[in-house]
């Protein structure tokens, strides 16, 4: 499996691409950001499935051997349809994120955040409950997506959004935060500032662990990435130059 396709609704999936690139598990990575239709998180289920299948068809042109769905909204509703249409393995970030904490204390206080679609799907919540986790707070935090898309990662605006979403939470009581959107790891500094005691579960790192443990993939000598987008591809490539360092 030498060529991996990755898609997301926008640039957030670059956080997953960055970790996979660093891992050198694939000789080549093809990244597609559906920037013309970002975000997916406020779309209905049938629309997200249709968009996801169109992303798959685009990536098939590159003869990929593996597909990583780096969009939590797509992973929450479209993963089974994608698996039916693909002749290669398909892995989503929800599966990886849940596996990343399966050995944690079942009494941990977990904060799950994501888009409206990801949270309302209950995919994360049901999977966590099946593992025995009881203390789960779920909050839709869609405003973080445009902040990341605009490159606003720290400062007063970001702090105000944190206060908007988390004003009623005892921040020191949270043990684990599942960053249920691939845009959110780019806000890591702000999360550590507001939740100093919490362990952050990052989709990219979780995917790499799953690829190694479940599929037995090992590092190659070299790994390269190509960036594509449905709109403003040059802008996305410039963002990738900064974020994939």
N, C-alpha and C positions, 0 to 999 in steps of 0.2 A: 504494500500500500504506500505508494510514493507521492501521490498527489491528493491534497485535501482541499475540498471546497468549503468555504465558510460564508454564510450570509446573515445579514441583520437588516433591520428596517432603516438603519442609518449608519452613523460612525461609531456608535457605542460598541458594536461587535469587535472593533479594533482592540478592545481590552482583552478579548479572547484570542484574537489573532496574534497579539503580542506574546502571550504566554505560550501558544503553540509554536510560534516562530522560535522563541528562545529554547524550547524543548528539543528542537531539531528532529522531531518524530517523523516529519515528512520532508522530502527533498524539495517539494514545491507546494505553495499555498496559493489558492485563488480566492480572493476576498471580493464579495459583492455587497455593496450597501444600497438598499432600495430607497435612496434619498429623495426620490420624486414623490414617495408616498409615506414618508416618516411622519408621525409615529404609527406603529401598528396597534399600540395599546388601547386606543380609543375606537378601534374599528370593530364591527361585529364578526362573529366566528367564521361565517362563510366567506367573508371578504379576506380575512387573514389567511384562510386555507388557500384561496385562489392566488393571492399574492405569493404565498410560500411556494406553491407548485410552479409558478412562473419563475421564481428565483432558482428553483431546482433545474428547470429546463434550460435556463441560461448557463448554469454551471456545468450541465452535462456536455456542453460544447467543448469543454476543456478536458474531457475524458478523465474526470476525477475518479479516485478509488475510494473516497470516503467523504461524507458530508457532516459537517458540524453546524447545527442550527444555533447560531449565537444570538438568538432573539427569544427572550422568555415568553413573549406573547405568542409567537409562532410555536414554540415548544409546548405551550399549554394547550393548544387546540389543533395543531396541524401535523404533529409528529407521526401519527399513524398513517395519515394520507401520504406523507412524504415517503415513509418506508414502503408503502405499496407501489409507489412509482419509481423507486430507486432499485438498481441492481447491485448496490454496494451498501455497506453499513451506514446508518444514519444515527447520529447521537445528538440529543438535545441538552440544553444547559440545566433544565429542571432535574432530570435524572442524575446528572453529575453533582449538582448542588446538594441534593438530598444525601447521596452517597458520602459526600465529604464530611457530614456530621453524624453518620450512623453510629459511631462509637463514642460520641459525646455523652455526658451525664444526661439521663432522660428527664431530670428535674430542672434542667437549664431553662432560663428565661430567654425565649427566642423572639426576636423581632424580625418579621418577614416584611420586606417592602418590595414594591414593583409597580407596574402599570395597572390601570383599572382592570384590563382584561386578564392579566396574570393573577391578580388577587381574586377576582370574581370566579375564576375557573376552579379554584380550590385544589388544584393539582398538587401544589407544594404542601398545603395544609393536610390533605388526606394522606400523602406519602409520609409526612412527618408523624402523624398520629398512628399510622400503621407500624411505625418503628418504636412507638411507645412514648413519644414526646407529648407532654400535656400542656405546657405553658407557652402558648404561641399567640403573639400579638401580630395581626396582619393589617397593614396600612397601605393603601394605594397612594403613591407619591409621584404623580405624573409630571409635575413641574420640574423635576430634576432632569428630565430628558432634554427639553429645550435649552436649559442652562448649559448642559454638556455640549450640545450641538453648537451653541454659541461660544464655547470655550470659556465660560464663566464658572470657574471651579472653586474659588475661594472668595471671601470678602462679605460685605454687608448684605448684598442681595441673597447670597447663598445662606448666610446665617438667618436671615428673615424667613426663608422657606423652611429651614430646619425648625424654627420656632413655630411656624404655622402648622407643620405636621406633627411635631413631637412635644408640644407644650404640656400635654397631659400625661407624659410618660416620665417615670423616675429613671433618668438616663443611667444612673449608676447601678441600677438593678438588672440591666440587660447584659446577659452573658454572651450571646451570639446574635449577630446580625447577618441575615441572608440577603445579600445584594441581588434581589430578584429581577434585575435588569442590567444588561451588559454596559449601559452607560454609567452606572453608578460607581464602579471602581475608580473612575477618573476623579471622583469626589472623595477619595480615600482620606486625604488630609482633613477635610471637614468632618467626616464621620469620626475620625479619631479624636478630633477636638471636642465634639459634642457627646461622644460615647467612649470615654477614655478607657473603660474596663472591658469593652466588648471585643470579642473575636469576630473579625469580618470574614465571611465566606464569599470568595471571589469566583465567579463562574469560570474564568479562564484557567485559574489554578486547579479548580475542581475537574474541568474537562481533561486537562493534561494527566491528572492522577487516574481518571477513569480510562483513558486511552492506554496508559501503561499497564494498569492492573487488570482491566477487562479484555483488552485486545492484544496484550503482550507486545506493544510497539516499543521500539528502542531507538535511541538517538542515531541520526545519520551524521555524516561528516559535515554536511552543509545544508542550508535551508534558505530558500528565497521566496519572496511573496510578490504577487501582482495584484494591483488594486483596481477594481471597477465599481461603477455606480450608475444608477439610472438617471441621475441629474447631478450637475456640478462635479464631474469626475475629477477635474484638476484641483478643485478645492479639497476634495476628499483625499487626494494623493498628497497634498501639502500638509493636511492634518496628520496623515499617516506618517509622514517623515518625522514629525515631532513626537507623536505618541508611541511609535514603534521602537524608539531608542532603548 
